[in-house]
Each structure stands twice: as structure tokens, then as C-alpha cells.
């Protein structure tokens, strides 16, 4: 499960970077929230 979450985080980071490069700040904020949720899920999984 941890590997799947890590791969999702990599995808989200890439999406966030490209969104910021394009200057879509409102979209980037939504992506950052998703990133935060997935990061928390990964931390909880690794803490087990």
C-alpha cells in the first residue's frame, strides 16, 4: 500500500509543478490540498 501511495504522490507533485509553471494558481491550490491528504495517508501507513 505504501508503494502505491508513494507513486500517487509522485504523480501529484508532477501535476502540481506543471500547473504552477502554467500559472494556474487556483488549480494549484486544489492540487496542493490533494497532495496534503495523500501525504498524510502515506505517513499514517508508514507509521504502522
Residue pairs with C-beta under 8 A, 6 or more apart in sequence:
1 45
2 42
2 45
2 46
5 38
5 41
5 42
5 45
6 42
8 38
9 35
9 38
9 39
9 42
12 31
12 34
12 35
12 38
13 35
15 31
16 28
16 31
16 32
16 35
19 27
19 28
19 31
20 28
